[in-house]
Amino acid sequence: MCGPDNRGRAKGAAKAAASGVATLLRMDYVSAIVPPLVMAIFFLGAIRTMIKHQGGANMAKEDAAVDAAFARAEAARQASADEDR
């Protein structure tokens, strides 16, 4: 049973198994790196969009909306402080 033919098959099977393990290890690396790469690409796209759309024609409207929100928050804070006294 342990003739030269069987030993050759055993070596071939071990080589194939090692090759399969190496392929699985490479796939583990790929599957581990894909989610961070996708998040990085989307993050860079979001940053690029924010930078690209800074200023422009709507800048005054956006600034006015932020100023109004701050004014409402300040008025609410002062009103609650007056009620507490």
Secondary structure as UniProt FT lines:
FT   HELIX           4..52
FT   TURN            57..58
FT   HELIX           59..84
//
